[in-house]
């Protein structure tokens, strides 16, 4: 059922997603041992994809010396009884070489009392459609077929439809919030609160579908965690969105997502720490033919934080005016 990686590339080319991080040190955590990292579209789309949905190399003749590029397996061809080529997909459904018609699953299925089930209570009922006649006499002939499993149709790779569904989600970078804010000055060793505002496109869950005749997929996406790169060499992983700060909370540390800077940002460019929040999206999907899978993606946003230190005030023991130390740097 699964097609070659070329079909994946064709689908991803239509995506209008923001560039994804591809460098090894910036990848989101690997979801599991059965995932591989794939980039397509000149590295503009990268993600962890199940190995089972990645093209396997074609077979190599054991009698020949292996080459750098193994021979690729041939793409299935749809044909009529005489061998004439037939379109594999049309508005009628997907072509089956064995049934010699376009197949389309009956959804929702008829009750088991329907004679089309032929007494079965498993499998599914398919409409077998053929176009007959010429010109003004063209018409569609429909027969009903019970099948215990999937038909031998040559259909679009379900992963192709998954990427189409993802494109309609319009996943957006996280809405970053901090306390102190980017316009304020925090203090060394004082709590910094980190959180993101939740919306459908920045946090999920978000559900979208894509389909062709005879096959559809539904994809569900949600953020599983946010990795905060704090600019001082440390990373804070927050499994949830974090807790919004309120002035009534005083100088307490965030109960869910926070950080403390041990040094000021005075020696950094713009006297600020560069902070990056990377949201990890998990996308699960399933097709009407029973295929399922997962894809991991990321969206990123950035801000800057200025961290200073409390300035002591020098008091003259003889009663003179208070004097603040001379300000240097930022």
N, C-alpha and C positions, 0 to 999 in steps of 0.2 A: 504493500500500500504506500509505503513511504518512497518518495522520489529522490532524485539526486540533489546534491547541494546547489546545483544551478538554479533549481526552482526556488530555493531559499533566497539566493542572491537577487533573483528577479523581483521577489516580493519586497525584500528589504530596500530595494532601490527606490520604492515609492514612499518610504518613510520620511517624515519631516521632523524626526526627533532631533534633539540637540546632540552634539558630539558626545560620545561616551568615552570614559577613561580606558586606555588600552595598555598603558605601561604596567609591567608586572607588579611593581611596588605600589601601584594605586588601584589594583583590582579589588573588588569587594570579596569577602571571604568565599571560598569555594563551598557551594551548598552541600556537596556530597561527593563520594568517590567516583560516581558515574557521570560526572560533568566534565566537559572540556571547554576551554576558552576559545571563542570564535569572534573574529572581527571581519566585517564585510563593508563594502562601500568606501574603500580607502580609509578604513579604520574609523569611520564615522559612526558605526554601530557595533558595539562589542557587548558580549554577555556570556554567561555560563549556560551552555546548552547540553541536554542529555546526549551521551554518546550515541544512543540508539537512533537519534535524529540527525546524525552527521553522516555524510556520504562515506561509505567504505570504499577502499581502492578496488579497482577492477581486478579480475583474475589474470594471472600471468601464466603463460604456457610453461609448464615445468621443464620442457625440453629446450627452452631458450634461456639465454643469460638474462637475468633481470635488468631492466633499464631503470633510469631515474624516474621516468613517468610511466607507471604500469598502464596497461590497456584498460580503458574504462568499459564497464558493462553497457550493453546496448539498451537504448531506451525502448520500452514497449511500443508496439505499433498497433493501431486500430485498423481493422480491415474487414471487407465484405467477403462472402464465400469465395468469390473468384480471385481474391487477393487485392482488389482495388482498395486504396487507402480510404479511410473514413475518419472524419473529425472525431476526436476522442471525447470532446465536450461540446454540448450545444444547449439550447434552452430547454430541450427535452430531458436532459440528464447526462449520464456518462456512459459511453459505449462499452458493451460487453461482447468480446469476440465469441464466447461460447454461446451466448443467448442470441447474438446477432440483432441487438436492439439497444436502445438507450434505457438505462435502468434508473429508477427513482423510487426510493423507499416510501412506502405509504405511511405518512405521519399526520395525525396519530394513527396507530394501527387499528384495524377493525376488530370487533369482539371475536373471541375464539369460535363463536357460533357461525361466523361467516364462512361460507363454503370455500373461500379462497385459502383458508388455512389447511384444507385437505385433512382435517382431523388433528393437525399438529398443535402443540401449545408452546413451542419454542421457535427460535429463528425469527424471521420477519417476512412481510409481504412486500413485493416489489412490483411496480408498474413497468412493463416491458413495452416500450413505445417504438414504433417504426413509422417512417414516412413513406407512403406509397403513392403511385400515380405521377402524372406530369402536368405541368402548367395549371390549367383551371381544375384539373381533376385531382390535384394533390390533397391528401388527407392523412390523418394520423390514425394508425391502428394500435390499439392497446390490448395487451394480454396481461394477466396477473400471474405472478410466479412466486411460489413459496421457496425460500432458501434457508438452510440451517445456519449459514454464516454470511460472510460478506461476498458479494458477487465479484467476478474477475474484471471489474471495470478499471479502466486507466483514468484515474481522477487526479485532481490537483493534490499535491502534498498537503496534508493538514497543517503542517508547520508554516506553509506559505500563507494560509488563511489566518493563522495565529498572528503573524506579523502585520497583516492587514488590519486585524482587530486592534492590535497594539497601537498602530498608527492613529486610529480614531480616538484613542484614549487621551492623546495630547498630554502625556505625563509632563509635569512641570518641576522645576527645581524647588527644594524646600524653602518655606518662608521662615527665614532665620530671625530669631529674637534672642537678645542677650540683656543681662543686667550686670554691670553697667552697660549702657547702650554705646553704639559706635561714636556718639557725640559727647560722651562723658569720659571721665578719667577714673579708672579703678585703682586699687591699691595693692601693693605686694602682700601676698599671703592672706588676702581677704577673699571671701567667696565670690565666684563669678557664676551666674545662673545661665543655663543654656536651654533653649526650647525652640520648637517650631510650631507655627500655627497650622492646624489641620484643615484641609479642604479635599474635595474629591480628587482633584488632579495632582495634589501635592502629597497626599497621604493615602487616599483610598478608603474603603474598597471601591473599585471602579470596575464595572462589567461591560464588556463589549463583545459583539459577535460579527462574524463574516461568513459568507457562504457562496457556494456555486451550486448549480443543480445537482442534487444527489448527495451533497456534503456540506455541513456547516460546523463551525467551531465556536465555542464560547470561552472567552478568556477572562479571568478575574485577577486583578492586580491590587496589591497593598504593600505598604512599607513595613518591613520587619524590624529595622533598626536604623539609627543615624550615627555615623562615625564622625566625630568632631576632631579635626586636626587643628591644634591650638596654636601653632606657630612657634612653640618653644621646644619642639621635638616630642611632645606627648600627644597621645590620641585618647579621646574619651568616647567610649561606645555606650550609647543609650538605647535600650531596647524599646522604649516608648518615645512619645513626642517631647517629654520633659515637662516640668512644672512652671507655669508662668509666674513671674515675680510680681509681688505687690509690696508697696512701701511699708505696709504694716508688718511685713515679715522681718524687717530690720536687717541685721548682718548674719542671719542664719545661713547655713549652707543649703543648697537645693537638695530636697529629699530624693530626687530622681536623676538629675543630670547637671553636673557642675564641675568646676575646676578652680584651682588656686595657682597663681603665678608666683614662683619664688624670686623672680627678678623683674626689674622694670623693663620697659620697652624703649628706654631712652636711646640706646645705641642702634636701634633698628631703623630702616628706611621709614620716613614719615613718623618716626617714634611710635609705631604701632605694631602689634602682633598681627600677622595675617591669619585669619581663622577661616577654615573651610568646613562646611557641613555636607557630607555625602549620604544621601538617603538610599538605602538598599531596597529595591523593589523586588518582590517575589510574584511571579505571574504563573498561575496554574491554569491549565486549559483542558478541555475535553471536546471530542468530536461526536457527531451523531452516529459514527460507526464504531464507537467504543475506544478510540485512541485517546491517551492522556499524556501529559507531560508538564514540565516546569521550565521556566526561563528566569534568570536573574539579571536585573538591569540596575543602573544607578543614575541618579540625578544629583547635581551638585550646585551649591550656592556658597558665596563668600562674603565675609565682612572683615572689619579690622577693629582691634581693641587697644586702647592706650592704657598702659599700666604704669603708675608712678609710685611714689612712696610718700608717706606722711612727712610734712616739712616741720621740723621742730622750731620752736620760737625761743630765742635766747633772752633771758631776763637778767637785767642788771641788778645784782644784789644790793647795790647802793641806791636803788630807787630810780635809776635812769629809764629811758624809753626802751620798750621791747624791740629787739632787732632780729629780723629773719635772716638766715644764711643767704649768701649770694647765690642766685639761681644760675645753674649751668645747664648746657645741653638743651633739651626740649623745654 
